[in-house]
Amino acid sequence: MKLLVVSLWFASMAWAQVTPPPPKPAYGGANPTAGSNARPVYPQPPPPSGPPAAEQRLSYAQQAFGLAHSMYRAGSISADAACTWSLRIYEAQKDSPSGANAAKQHLDRMVALEKLAIERVQSGSAPVLDKMTAGFFRAQAEQLTGKK
């Protein structure tokens, strides 16, 4: 037991010598002891590189919808997941410069998904809820385009 305690003590002493203390933040020309107005100055993170966040959202939504559509066709996911990704594409597109046709494109995707849902329900490979879900999202898309 005594050997264990001595070994731990030596290990802690060696660790304390190899680990430097954490750096102190620089103070923007102010004396840190001058009062509560002194604030530490930390380096600013570099600006993000790559496409803007709005373009990334649209790209991810389009990729995810393609995957979700394929997975729904294969019977791996529900219609709700595929329809939700189409709605996310619409939301990412509507505020962009190319967003004039966003609602129409969403409606086209929903009409196609509703047809697929009806086929899957009739074949017995999907629950009736999928048909209702696709119909709901199609009606919502029609409302977004101003059709009903």
C-alpha positions in Angstrom: 0.0 0.0 0.0 2.8 2.3 0.9 4.5 1.6 -2.4 1.2 2.5 -4.3 1.0 5.8 -2.5 4.6 6.7 -3.2 4.2 5.7 -6.9 1.1 7.9 -7.2 2.9 10.8 -5.6 5.8 10.5 -8.0 3.5 10.2 -11.0 1.5 13.3 -10.0 4.8 15.3 -9.5 6.0 14.2 -13.0 2.6 15.1 -14.5 2.6 18.6 -12.9 6.1 19.3 -14.4 5.2 18.3 -18.0 1.8 20.0 -18.2 2.1 23.7 -18.6 -0.5 26.0 -16.9 -3.3 27.2 -19.1 -2.6 30.5 -20.9 -4.0 33.6 -19.4 -6.2 35.7 -21.8 -4.8 38.9 -23.1 -6.5 42.1 -21.9 -7.1 44.6 -24.7 -4.6 47.2 -23.3 -6.5 47.5 -20.0 -5.1 46.6 -16.7 -6.9 43.5 -15.5 -6.8 44.7 -11.9 -8.2 48.1 -12.8 -11.8 47.2 -12.2 -14.8 45.4 -13.7 -14.5 47.1 -17.1 -11.5 45.0 -18.1 -12.6 42.2 -20.4 -10.3 39.5 -21.8 -9.7 39.6 -25.6 -9.9 36.3 -27.2 -8.8 35.6 -30.8 -11.7 35.6 -33.3 -12.6 32.4 -35.1 -11.9 32.4 -38.8 -14.9 33.1 -41.0 -16.6 30.0 -42.3 -15.4 28.8 -45.7 -17.6 27.2 -48.3 -21.1 28.0 -49.6 -23.4 30.2 -47.5 -25.6 28.5 -44.9 -28.8 28.9 -47.1 -27.2 27.1 -50.0 -26.0 24.3 -47.7 -29.5 23.9 -46.2 -31.0 23.6 -49.7 -28.3 21.1 -50.8 -28.8 18.9 -47.7 -32.6 19.0 -48.1 -32.4 18.1 -51.8 -30.0 15.2 -51.1 -32.1 14.0 -48.1 -35.3 14.1 -50.1 -33.8 12.0 -52.9 -32.7 9.5 -50.3 -36.0 9.6 -48.5 -37.9 9.1 -51.8 -35.9 6.1 -52.7 -36.2 4.7 -49.1 -40.0 5.2 -49.2 -40.2 3.5 -52.6 -38.3 0.5 -51.1 -40.6 0.5 -48.0 -37.9 1.5 -45.5 -39.5 4.7 -44.2 -43.0 6.2 -43.9 -44.5 8.7 -46.3 -44.3 11.3 -43.6 -40.5 11.3 -43.7 -40.3 11.8 -47.5 -43.0 14.5 -47.4 -41.3 16.4 -44.6 -38.0 16.5 -46.6 -39.9 18.0 -49.6 -41.4 20.6 -47.3 -37.8 21.4 -46.1 -36.7 21.9 -49.7 -39.6 24.4 -50.1 -38.6 26.2 -46.9 -35.0 26.5 -48.0 -36.0 27.6 -51.5 -38.7 30.1 -50.8 -36.5 32.9 -49.5 -33.8 32.4 -52.1 -33.5 34.4 -55.4 -34.7 31.2 -57.3 -37.6 30.7 -54.9 -40.4 31.9 -57.3 -41.2 28.3 -58.2 -40.6 26.8 -54.8 -44.2 26.1 -54.0 -44.9 24.7 -57.5 -42.0 22.4 -57.3 -43.1 21.2 -53.8 -46.6 20.6 -55.2 -45.1 18.5 -58.1 -43.1 16.4 -55.6 -46.2 15.9 -53.4 -48.4 14.9 -56.3 -45.8 12.3 -57.3 -45.4 11.1 -53.7 -49.2 10.8 -53.3 -49.5 8.7 -56.4 -46.7 6.4 -55.1 -48.4 6.2 -51.7 -51.7 5.2 -53.3 -49.9 2.5 -55.4 -48.2 1.2 -52.3 -51.4 1.2 -50.2 -53.3 -0.6 -53.0 -50.6 -3.2 -53.3 -50.7 -3.8 -49.5 -47.0 -2.7 -49.0 -47.9 0.5 -47.1 -50.5 1.4 -44.4 -53.5 3.6 -45.3 -51.9 6.3 -43.1 -49.3 6.8 -45.8 -52.0 7.7 -48.3 -53.6 10.1 -45.8 -50.2 11.7 -45.0 -49.3 12.2 -48.6 -52.8 13.7 -49.3 -52.4 16.1 -46.4 -49.0 17.3 -47.6 -50.3 17.6 -51.2 -53.3 19.7 -50.0 -50.9 21.9 -48.0 -48.7 22.3 -51.1 -51.8 23.4 -53.1 -52.5 25.9 -50.5 -49.0 27.3 -50.7 -49.3 27.7 -54.4 -52.7 29.4 -54.0 -54.6 26.6 -55.8 -57.3 26.0 -53.2 
